[in-house]
Structure formats: structure tokens, C-alpha cells
Amino acid sequence: MTQIFVLYLISYSALKKDGERLSTLMKRGEAVEAKPARPVRVYNLSLQQFQPPLFTLDVECGGGFYVRSLVSDIGKELSTCATMQELTRTKQGPFTLEEHALHEDKWTIDEIARSLEHCTSLLPAEPSHKKLKTEHPGETAVSCEDK
């Protein structure tokens, strides 16, 4: 069952203000206002392991979900603080860690080529437009690749 949660976003994140990541601004010592809460979709949230003070969650969520914010909110609800020790993304779009990650013992040119062929077949046929990172802040480069 899909649920809509209100997620309070932490300032130290990849969200952008005037084209720059909030985390970059904070690293430079600039003051960053907390972003307002926003609704996010959660398809599944389950406690996998609990060994105080550590716990493991499995979260299946929609785009724009910040797991660090969830962990921070859990700490606040428990009248304490909480931080993440580890994060593993197990699925992104049609790709899953289990099915699409190439294990280290298969890191050969032939295996990598075979894996790329398989993954490419899962991507949409229309061209992809994406912004590329540049060395100089403020510059923008755009790539259009036919897949």
C-alpha cells in the first residue's frame, strides 16, 4: 500500500539553491535555510534488524525521498538524534543490485561488455538529454545521446 509522508528535508543535501547544492554551500560555511517539508511516496517501510542502538530499515520509495531525512525524523520522534551508518541503493528504475551489479570476479572486458549490452536493452529508445558536470561552477553543458 502506497502512503504519502511529509518529509522534513535536512539542509545538508543535494537539493539546490541558485544552482548550487546545499551541501556545497554548507561546506563553504554559508548559512543555509532548511527547506520546507514536502510530500513523498513510500511503497514499503520495514524494520529489518534491531540491535540497540543500531537498526536496519528497508525502504521502497518514490523520487525525491531523502533517507537521511527519514532517519533524522525518527531520531526526533524518539527525543534523541539519529544518523545513518550505511546506505545501499538496491533498485533504481528498471535496475536492481541483485540482477544488474557485476560481481568483482566477473570484471573482465567480455563480462563488462555483456553486462552493458543487457542493461542498454532496458533503457528507453528515445534520446536522453542530461546536464553534464563541468569543472567551473555556473557553466552548464548538455549532452544528447541516442540509446
N, C-alpha and C positions, 0 to 999 in steps of 0.2 A: 504494500500500500504506500503510495507516494504521499509525503507530508511536506507542507511548506513551513519552514522555520524562519524566524527573524534572526539573522546572524549579525552580531556586532563586530565590525571589522577592526582589526588592530592596525595601528599606524605603520608598523614595520612590515610592509608587504610589497607586492609587485604592482599594486594599484598605482596609477599615475596622477600627478598634479602638474599641469602645464607641460606635459610631455615627458616628465621625469618620474622614475619610480620613487615612491615614498621612502623605501628603504635607502636609496641613494642619497636622498635629501637628509635623512636622519644621520647617515654615516658622516656627512659633511657638517653635522652639528646644527642644521637648520631646524627650526621649530615646525612640527607637522601636526595639524589638527586631526583628531580621529575622524574617520569617515562615518557618515550616518549608517545606521543599521539598514539592511536590505533583505528582502525575502529570497530564500534559496530552496531548492528542491532536495529532499533526502528520500531516497528509494528504500534504503535499508541502513539501519544503525544497530550494531550489536556488540556487546561486550564479549570478547574472545577469551581474555585471560585477566585475572586479578590477583596480584601478589603485592600487597601493600608495601610501598607506596606506588608501585607501578601497575599500569593496566594497559591492555591492548584492545583497540577498537577496530571493527571492520565497518567502513563507511562506503556506501554506494550513493553517489550524489550527482547532481547536475552541475553545469558550468557555473563558475563564479563562487564556488564553495571554497572557503579557506579553513582547512583542518586546524591550523594553529589558532584561529579564532574560536572554533568549537572547543578546543582544549582549554583555552583561556576562560571561556564562558563556564565550562564545567568547574574549573577552579573557583571562580567567583561564586557559583551556586553552592559550593561546599565551604564557603567562607575561608578560602585559602588561595593558594596560587597553583598553577599547573603549567607545565611546559612539555614540549614534545622531545622525546629522545630519538625517535626514528620515524621516518615516513616512507612507505613503499607504495608507489602507484602501480596497481595491479591491472588496470584497464584504462585505455584512452581510446575513445571511439571504437572502431572495429578491432583494435589490437589488445591482446591480453598478454600479461607477463608470461603466463604458463605456456601459451601456444606460440608466441612470436619472439620471445627472447632467445638468442643464440647462446647456448651454454659454452663456457670457455674451452672445453675440449673439442669444440667444433669450429674454432676460429681459424679456418683455412680459407683461402681465396675461393675455392669451389663452394664451400658451405655458405660463406657470406653472400656470394652471387645468387645461390639458390634461395636463400632466405629473402634477399631483396626482391627477387622475381615474385615470390609468393606474396610478400607484403604489398608490392606495387599493384598487384591484381585486386587488392582490397580497396584501393583509393578510387575516388570518383574520376570519371573520364575527362571532365571539363578542366580547363587550365586553372592553376592555383595562383592567386595574387597574394603576395605576402611582403611585409616590410622586412628589410634586412637590417641587421645591426651595423652601425658604422663606427669608426674609431672616434669621431668627433660628435659630441652632443649637439643636438639641434639639426644635424643632417639627416636626411631620410633617403633611403634607396628602396626601390620597389622591384620585385622580381616577378615575372610571369613565366611559369613553367608549364609546358604541356605534359600531362601524365598519360 
